[in-house]
Amino acid sequence: MQQFHDRTTQRFQEYDENLKEKRQKCKDTCNKEIQKIILRDKIEKELMDKFATLQTDIQNDAIPTCICEKSLADKVEKGCLRCGSILGAAMPEVGSIGGTVVYAAAVKSATDLGIKIGIQRAVSDLIGLSGLGKLIGSTKIENFVTSTNYFNKMDIVNFVQKAKITMCSDGNNANKVFCSYVNNSVNPRELFQRAARIAGIAQETGAEAAKAEFTSATASTAFLSNPIILSAIVIACIVAILLAIYLILRYRRKKKMKKKLQYIKLLKE
């Protein structure tokens, strides 16, 4: 169980380091793209300001003049760009944090369940060890077995040996099942071998329970039912919608600017 815990902790650390590296790369890429967009918008704004200072003598409503006022489409485009930039920069953070939290929660849940099942198995087997539970009481066994010794063979053997010396020495409790088994046993070591096997079985049982719990917690259905993952999916959808709106409005504005440049060129000629 300890090896399983160490391996899962090591994998979690490696996973976290990879996420941090990918998150930094995504962040740098997003920042560069944002700077490019800001620079383009700045250049376009300067062009619009210069166009606004031009004077035209043509009195024709069909030919548009340069206007400084921002249209509703421009305002919506700016808003979408701003929201998309913020959410786009935040998405790597949300994704990595969400994945890390879910993985850590799965590891903790699996470890806790494995320890709990291992303790229960060790207590149950000790109580049934040739009537040991009836001799010293199940409460004493439950108080002895903890998360740090349920898998330790020496601790279990020492506990059984102490119970044997305390309760069965000098012919005490000779009529009890446990003491009768100890006094009449052909192989004195058999009792301690059984006690050692109890620790091994408890450790294996706990490890299997932890493995099953971790597999269940990290299944695809479990990820989709997690509120953090659902929140990340919703944010991704919002970002995609805002990006689509921004690209459409940007294309329309570029098309409009191209027409204005053509009109200005005609006016100069």
Secondary structure as the mmCIF struct_conf table of DSSP 4:
data_model
#
loop_
_struct_conf.conf_type_id
_struct_conf.id
_struct_conf.beg_label_comp_id
_struct_conf.beg_label_asym_id
_struct_conf.beg_label_seq_id
_struct_conf.end_label_comp_id
_struct_conf.end_label_asym_id
_struct_conf.end_label_seq_id
HELX_RH_AL_P HELX_RH_AL_P1 GLN A 2 ALA A 52
TURN_TY1_P TURN_TY1_P1 THR A 53 THR A 53
TURN_TY1_P TURN_TY1_P2 ASP A 61 ALA A 62
BEND BEND1 ILE A 63 ILE A 63
HELX_LH_PP_P HELX_LH_PP_P1 PRO A 64 CYS A 66
BEND BEND2 GLU A 69 GLU A 69
HELX_LH_PP_P HELX_LH_PP_P2 LYS A 70 SER A 71
HELX_RH_AL_P HELX_RH_AL_P2 LEU A 72 ILE A 127
TURN_TY1_P TURN_TY1_P3 GLY A 128 GLY A 128
BEND BEND3 LEU A 129 LEU A 129
TURN_TY1_P TURN_TY1_P4 SER A 130 GLY A 131
HELX_RH_AL_P HELX_RH_AL_P3 LEU A 132 ILE A 136
HELX_RH_AL_P HELX_RH_AL_P4 SER A 138 PHE A 144
TURN_TY1_P TURN_TY1_P5 SER A 147 PHE A 151
HELX_RH_AL_P HELX_RH_AL_P5 LYS A 153 CYS A 168
HELX_RH_3T_P HELX_RH_3T_P1 SER A 169 GLY A 171
TURN_TY1_P TURN_TY1_P6 ASN A 172 ASN A 175
BEND BEND4 LYS A 176 LYS A 176
HELX_RH_AL_P HELX_RH_AL_P6 VAL A 177 ASN A 184
BEND BEND5 VAL A 186 VAL A 186
TURN_TY1_P TURN_TY1_P7 PRO A 188 PRO A 188
HELX_RH_AL_P HELX_RH_AL_P7 ARG A 189 ALA A 217
TURN_TY1_P TURN_TY1_P8 THR A 218 THR A 218
BEND BEND6 ALA A 219 ALA A 219
HELX_RH_AL_P HELX_RH_AL_P8 SER A 220 LEU A 224
TURN_TY1_P TURN_TY1_P9 SER A 225 SER A 225
HELX_RH_AL_P HELX_RH_AL_P9 PRO A 227 LYS A 268
#
